[in-house]
Amino acid sequence: MSKAPDFRIIVVDDEPRVVEGLVELLRLDGYAAEGFSRPEQVLKYLESAAVDLLLTDLKMPEIDGLELLERVKNANPGIGVVMITGQGSVDDAVRAMKAGADDYLVKPVNIDELEIIIERLRKQRKLLDENRVLREVVRQRQTADHDFVGRSPAMEKIFQAIRNVAPTLATVLIEGETGTGKELVARALHRFSNRADKPLITINCAALHEGLLESELFGHVKGAFTGAVRNKPGKFALADGGTIFLDEIGDMPLSVQAKLLRVLVSGEFQQVGGEKTHFVDVRVLAATNKDLRAAVREGGFREDLYYRLNVVQLNLPPLRERPGDIALLVKYFCERIAAREQRPPLYPEREAMRRLEAYNWPGNVRELENVVERAVIYAKDRPVQVDDLPDYLVESRKEAGRGRPDGNRNCRERDHFAGLTIREMEKEMILAALKRCPSKAQAARELGISVRKIEYRLKEWGC
């Protein structure tokens, strides 16, 4: 059996010889074990010592095993308890399990059975501890000052600006390349504002054509246009009292810009097809990956709106200008994936990390996140290696395929996946495996997933 000196066991029985024998056996097996002949001693010991498992006799004169079980569980719900009972007391042992005991043994104790039970409970405790650590990682990430990572001077400047600006009502314009984290900044500004208990409503101005965007922002009345079968409130009405985040505002049509300016100036708007004027109290945050000053000069963006939006300007640096943050981001993404999958994190080996740090990341943090997630998928249950990275991060195709019997095929597959989202990549991998393999079971084994998951995805995709 595996040695586990960090797994602490206590034995209690009113027969000292039984206690001595079990304690000696457990210590020989590598466990940290202590023994007691009186339950009161156990309760006192537990006041100052951390214990993983209690082996207790059921029939004892002062406090029986059932009462000890109840008192121990009340004081320490996480402790494991195995009840030891005589031949004629199995019914009592079953009652003990219903009361919270993890298992029971019948005297004389079968040593092999005891070792199997202890090893099972030890593994369960280890898994619970790992899950607890992973949940704590998630909790810390959720309660951190910001959802993004960095220690470079440029990012520290952004973090300080968020802390200074968030409590105010100032309109903020967030500028930066695609993938730098503009939406994360908007969320942080809202979270640390006085409106944090109110809605944060987000709309992508580039995703909707002119007529639909106006309706989404300001709402419409029934009959305003074909398909308007009922009144519909807009994003500004939904965000009343809170914050609205206008992403990709550089793509907003000029006609809608004029209506947005009116809201910023007076807080009033009219629904599409409506005559009634509505008033809202909304803080506006906007973001763009375009040069709005140039757009103003070229007539594509209203100058008066630009200055209304640009009360406070935050410029997010691209990842290539803060290479010192790459290692921190990789660690963060690895830990977040591990927390989501409820398993220990897999980090890149030194050479793989060197390749990650040497790349200039035109897609910024979003591209890095996708690369790390794909690499962890390829790595499965070992540290991330160079072969797990996309081919464009590897200096030569030969080196990318080294160490794998079919490295060239893996490189071709990674080239094929370039630019896909994780969901799209999953679909490509499953369909390719099904085409390659004679059965779903073999495809599932090759991909390291269950047949049920493959069938669920196929149903979802309509295949």
N, C-alpha and C positions, 0 to 999 in steps of 0.2 A: 504493500500500500504506500502511496505517496507520503512523504514526510510533510507535516503541516504544523510546525511549532507555533504558528500564529493563530491556530484554531484551538481555543481554550475550552476545556471540558471539566466539569465538576461531577463527582459521583457522590450520592448520598444513599446510605443504607444503614439500618440499625445493627447490622452484623459487621463489625470491624474487619473480619477476615475477607468478606466479600468486597468491601471497599478497597482493601489493600491489594487484592488480586486484580481487580479491574483497573486500578490506577497504575499498577506496575505494567500491565499489558498495554495500556494506552500510551504510556511513556516509551515503552519499547517500540511501539509503532510510530513514534515521533511526535505525538501530540503533547501539548502542555496540559497536564491533568492534575487536579487536586481532589482529595477525598474527605468526606465528613460522615460522621455517624449520627448526627442530630440535625434535623431540618433548621432549627434556630441558627445554627452555625452557618448554614448556607445563606439564609436571609441576611445575616450580618455581613458575610463575605461579599455578597452581591451589592451592598451599599457602596463599596469602594473599588470593586474590580469589574472589568469587562469580561463577560463570559459568552461563548457562542452556543454551548450545548450543556444541558443538564440531564444526567442519567439518574433517575430516582426510583427507589423502591416504592411500591404502592402501599403496602401494609407497614406502617410504622406507629409506635405507641403514642407519641405526643402530637405530632402533626402528620396526618397520612399524606400519601402522594397526591391525592386530588386537591386537598387544601393547599399543599405546597405549590402545585401547578397553578392554581388560581392566584396565589399571592405573588409568585414569580412573574407570571404573565402581566399582572396589573402593574408591577414595578418596571418590567422590561419586556414589552410585547414582542420584541424581535428575537428573543432567546429561543433556541430549539429545545424541546423537551421529549425525552424518550422514557416511557414508563416501563419498569421491570416488575413483573407480577408472578405469583405462584401459579401452579397448574390449574387450580380451581377458581381462579379469579379473572379469567379472560373477559367475562362480561364487564367487570369493573374497568379493565384496560380499554375496552371499547368505549365505555362512558368517558374515560379520560381523553380519548382521542376526539370525541365529540366536544369536550370542554376545551380543546386546544392543544393537546399533545400531538407531536408529529408522528410518533410510532410507538410500538411497545414490543417487549421481549418477554418470553416465558422462562422462568427458572427451571433447571440450571441454564444459564445463558449460553447460547450457541455462539462461539467466538467468531466464526465466519459470518454469521448473520449480523452480529454486532458491527463488524468492520464494514460490511456492505451498507448498513444503515448510516453509520457515521460518515462514510465517504459520500453517500448521496446527499446528506444534509450539509456537508462541507461544501460541495459543489454548488448547491442551491444558495448557500450564504455568499459564496464568491460571486455568483451571478447577480444576486441582489445588490451586493456592494458595488459591482461594476455599473449596474444600471443606476444606482444612486449617484455615483460619480458623474455619469453621463447626464443625468437629469440636472445635476448641479451646474454642469457646463452650460446646458441650455438656459437655466435660470439666470446665470451670471451674464450670458449674452443678452438675454431679454431685459435685464435691469441695468445694463451698462449705460454709460453716458451717451453712447452713440452706437449704431449698428454697423459702423465701418471701422476699419483698423488702420493705424498708421502712427509712426513716431517721428516722421520727417518734419522739419520746420514748417514746410508748406501745409501739412495736415494739422499740425498743432495750431497754426494760425486759423485754419477753418474751424477747428473745435472751439477755440476761444471766441471766434465770431458768433458761433451758434449760441454759446452760453450768454453772450452779451445781447444778442438781437432777439432771441426767443421770447423773453418776457415782455417785449414791446409789441405794439400793434403795427409796426412798420411793414410796408410791402417789400418783399425781397425778390430780387432777380438772381437766379442761380445759373451761372454759365459754365460750360465745360463740354468736352468731347463726349461722344456716346460711350456709355459704360463706365463713367467716372464716379457715379453714385449720386446723381442730382436728386433722385427721388428719396434716397436715404437722408439727405440733408433736409429736405422738406419735412419728412416724418419727424426728424429730431427737432426741428424748429417748432412743430406743432406740439410734440410731446412735452417740451419744456416751457411751453407758453402757458398763459393763464386760461387758455381755451382747451386744455388737454382733455377735459371731460366732455367736450363737444365734438361733433363729427369732423373728420378730415376727409374731404371729398376730392378725388383725383379724376382728371379727365385728360386724355391725350388729344391735343388739338390737331395733330397730324393724321389721326386715324379716321376722321369724319369729314365728309364733304360739307360745303358751306351751309346748306339748308339744315342738315341734320345736326351740325355742330351748334347752330343757334338754338334749335329746339332742345338739345341736351343741356345747354348752359342755362337757358331762361325758361324752358318749359313751353307748352302749347295748350290751347283750348280745343275742345271737341269741334271737329269740322274745319280746323285751320288749314288742313291739306288732306289729300287723299290718304286714307289710312289712319287719320287722327280720329279714332272712334271714341275717345274719352279724353278728359282733361289730364294733363300730365305735368307734375312739378319738375322744374329743372334743377341742375346741380347747385345753383346759387341758393335756391329755396331750401334744398336739403342741407346745405352747409350753414344755414342761418345760425349765428352765435358761435360758429366754429371757423374752420379754415378751408379754403379751396386751393388746390394745387393744379395749376395750368401747365402741363408738360408740353414741350415742343411748341411753345407759344409763337415762335418765329414762323410757323406754318399757318397761323390763323389768318383767314381772309380779311381784307380791309373792311368789308361791310360789318363783319362781326366785331372787329377791333373797335369800331365806333360805339357799338352798344356796350362793349366791355368798359370803355373809357367812361361812359355815363355812370356805370355802377361804381367805378373807383372814385368818381368825383362826388356823387350824391347818394350812393347806396340804393338807387332805384332802377327798376327795369320793367319791361312789359313782356308778357308771354307772346309767343308767336300766335297771331290771329286774335289776340286779346286787346282790350282797350284799357283795362284797369292797371293802374300803376302799383307795383309792389315794392316794398322797402325791405332791405336785409342788412344785417350787421355781419359782415364776412371779412376775414383777413385773407388777402390774396398773396400767394406764393407762385412764382412762375419760373420756368426753366427752359433753356434752349441750348442747342449745340451749334447754333449759328451766330454769326457776328451781327447783332442787331443794329449796331451803329452803321455798319455798311448797308444793311437793309433799309435803314432810314434814309441814307444818302441816295439809294437807288429807287426810293419811292415804294418799296415793298412793305414798309412798316411805319405806322404813324409816329411822328416825332413826339407829339404830346402824350401819347400812350407810353412810349418808351420811358419818358422821364417820370411818369406816374408809377411805372413798375420799378424803376431803377432807384428807389429810395435808398435801399441797401443792396449792394452788389457783392455776390460771393463767386469767386472764380475757382473752380475745382481743378487742381493740377492733373495732367495725364500721368499714368503710371510710369512712363519712361522717364519722367522728371523726378521720381522718387523711388529709385530702384532699391533703396534700403528698406522699403516697406514690403517688398515682395515676399521675403521669408516669413514675416509676420502674417501676411494675408494667406499664404499657403498653409501655415499652421492652423489659422482660424478656420479655413475651409475644411481641412482634414478633420478637425475636431467637430465641426458642425455636421459633417457627413456621418461621422461615427455616432454622434448623439442621435441623429435621425434614425440610423440603422440599428442603434442599441448594440454597438460592438466597440472594442478598443480602436483608437485612431491608427491609421496607417500613414506614416510620414515618408517623404521622398528620401532616397539615399543621396549621398553627397554629390555624386555626378549628376543625378537627375535634378537636384536643387541648383547645381551650377548652370545647367541648361535653362532652367526657369528664370534664374536671375540675369542671364546674359541676353535674353530676348527683349525686344523693345515694346511689345504688347500694344499694337495699334488699336485693338479692341478694349484696352484698358482692363479694369478690375473684372468686368463681366466676362471677358475672354479668359482671363486667368482662372476665374471660378469654374468655367466650363471645362477647361483643360484639366484642372485638378480633379474634378468629379469624374471625368472620363478615365483619367489615369488610375483612380482608385477602383473603378469598375474593372479595368484590366488587371490590376494588381490582385484583386480578390482578397487574399488573406495574408499578404506579405508586404514589406515596404515597397513603395513605388520606385521602379527602376527606369532607366533611360528608355528601355523598350516599350514602356507603358505610355510614353509621351507621343504626341502627334509628330509625324515625320518632319514637319517644317521646323521643329525645335531640335532635331537631331542633325548633326553636321554631315553625316553621310548615310546613305541607305544601307550600306553594308554593316555599319556599326549598329544601326537601328535593329537589324535582324539578328545580330549576334546573340548566341545563347538560347535561341529558340529554333526548333526544328523547322518551323514554317514562318520564319521572320519576315520574308518578303510578302507573304500573304497578309500578315498582320499589318505591315506598312501600307499595303494597298487598301486594306479595310479602313485604316485610320484616315488615309487621304479621302476615302469615300465619305467618311463621317464629318469632314471639316465643314464648319458652318452650320451644322445641324444643332437643334436644341437637344437636350437630354431625352425628352419624350420622343422626338423624331428618330434619334439614334437608337433608342430602345426598339422602336418599331422595325427599323432597318435590320437590326441584329437578330430579332426573333424571326422575321420573315426569311432572312438569309439562312438561318439555322434550320428552319423547317424545309427549305428547298434543298439544303445540303444533306439532311439526315433522313433516314427511312421512316422514323416515327417521332411523335411528339415527345415520348419519354427520352429518347436519345438526344433530341434537341434541348430538352430541359436540363439533362445532365451536362451537356456541353456548355450551356450558358450559366449553370449554377443556380437555376431557379426551379420552381415547381411546375408540373404539368398544368395544375389548376390556374397558375398565373398566366401561362401561355393561352389557355382556353378563354380566360377572362379577357385578355387583351384582344384576342381575335374577335370575340363577340363585340367588344367595344369599338373595334375598327370596322366591323361589318364584313370580316373576311370569312 
